[in-house]
Amino acid sequence: MNYGYYPLQNTLPFTDLPPVEESLSAEDTALKTAANESDTTIESILGHKDSTLLFMTMAVSMTSKNEMPMVRAYTGAIPSDILGIHRTVPRKLYHVAPHFYFDDSRILQYWKKPFETEKLLSSFKVSIGIDFSMTNEMTRPQKMYSSFLNKLWVAWLQSRGHSVIPNVSFPGEWEEDYWLEGWPKYSVIAISSVGVIRHGNPEEWLKAVKRIREELMPICILRYGPTLPGENAENCIYFANDNNRSANGWQ
């Protein structure tokens, strides 16, 4: 199985595709030459392999069905707060748990430099796992890949001796099994509800969390983001969206 590429979430200008005609005109040849020098060609895209995946996958165990990384349970102390890594590190807020609840492009900045990120996290007692997106606009393989990366990050850091709270994210089609596969039972976990009320489907989100409770049986759920109407708050500890707090004058 090849885990060498990031999921392509945007339509890309594949200008290097050969024309239908067997004979190329001078204009076609010039276009192809320019495309070969571009960073958006198929060759350059597929040639951009994720160098972190090779040594990460060798350090963790995989499930048999979909080869998802197997994450160990976290049963340690509950952090006093959850804040973005870009806020905790500069202020040396080592008593809180840094999170990665922001857009994928920013997560990639930390993912692409795993040892530098690991060094940043080494001063914290515990951190929250990464949160690559699984949106409705993505294909099923893309969602599976995001789920794979989210679990791989936690499992790899655990193999390095770090304490990490699994961030259990899920796609809209929560009836599937791949997104649950590899997450531990009887663990402290984190779940985010940011964007669900405005952009998601709260009823389906609640059903997914109910399934998490039934199958993973978490001992505690760190809930990041707003409370949803009708949500089961049992064993939950709620943390506000620190991006909203920052917008309201909190630094």
Residue, then its C-alpha position, 0 to 999 in steps of 0.5 A: m500500500n502506498y501512503g506517499y501522497y497527500p489527498l488532493q482536495n482542490t481542483l488542480p490545473f493539470t496542464d500537462l495532460p497530452p492532447v487528444e491529437e497524435s501530432l502536437s502543434a507548436e502551441d501544444t509543445a510550448l504549453k507542455t514545456a511550460a507545464n513541465e516547469s510548473d509546480t502544478t504538473i502531475e509529475s511534480i504533484l505525484g513526486h511530492k512524497d511525504s517523507t515522514l510516513l515511512f518511518m512513522t508507519m514502521a514505528v506503529s502497529m496496524t489493524s488487519k482490516n483497513e491497516m489503520p494505526m493502532v492508538r493506545a488509550y490515554t488514562g492520565a491527568i485531564p489538562s486544565d485547558i486546551l489551546g492552539i499549539h501556536r498559542t501555547v508554545p510562545r507563552k510556555l503554557y505547559h500546564v495546558a494541552p496544545h491542540f491542532y483544531f485549525d485548517d489542514s494547511r496549518i496542520l501540514q506545517y507541523w506535520k511536515k516537520p515531525f521532529e521539530t513539532e515533537k520537540l515543541l510538544s516535549s515540554f507539555k505533559v499531554s497534547i491533543g491529536i491532530d485533526f485533518s478534515m473529513t468533509n463532505e466535499m472529499t471523496r471516501p479515499q481522502k477521508m480514509y487517508s485523513s483518518f489514517l493520518n490522524k491516528l498515525w500521528v498519535a500512535w507515532l508520538q506514543s511510540r516516542g514516549h509522549s502522552v497524547i489524547p486521541n482526537v476522534s474525528f469522523p466523517g458525515e457517513w458515521e455508519e462506516d467503520y474505518w474512522l473508528e478502527g484503530w482508536p482505543k477503548y476506555s480512554v480519555i478522548a477529545i471531540s470537536s464540535v466547531g462548525v457543526i451548528r453553522h456548517g454541519n448536521p447537528e443531528e447526525w453529529l450527535k448520532a456519531v458521538k453516540r456511536i463513539r460512546e457505545e463502541l469506544m466507551p471513553i472514560c472521559i470526553l474533552r469537548y472542544g467547541p459549543t454544546l449542541p442541543g440535546e447533547n449527552a454531557e455525561n463524562c464530558i469536560y467542555f472547553a471553549n473555542d480559543n479562536n473565538r476567545s481571541a477574537n473577543g479580546w483574549q490573547 
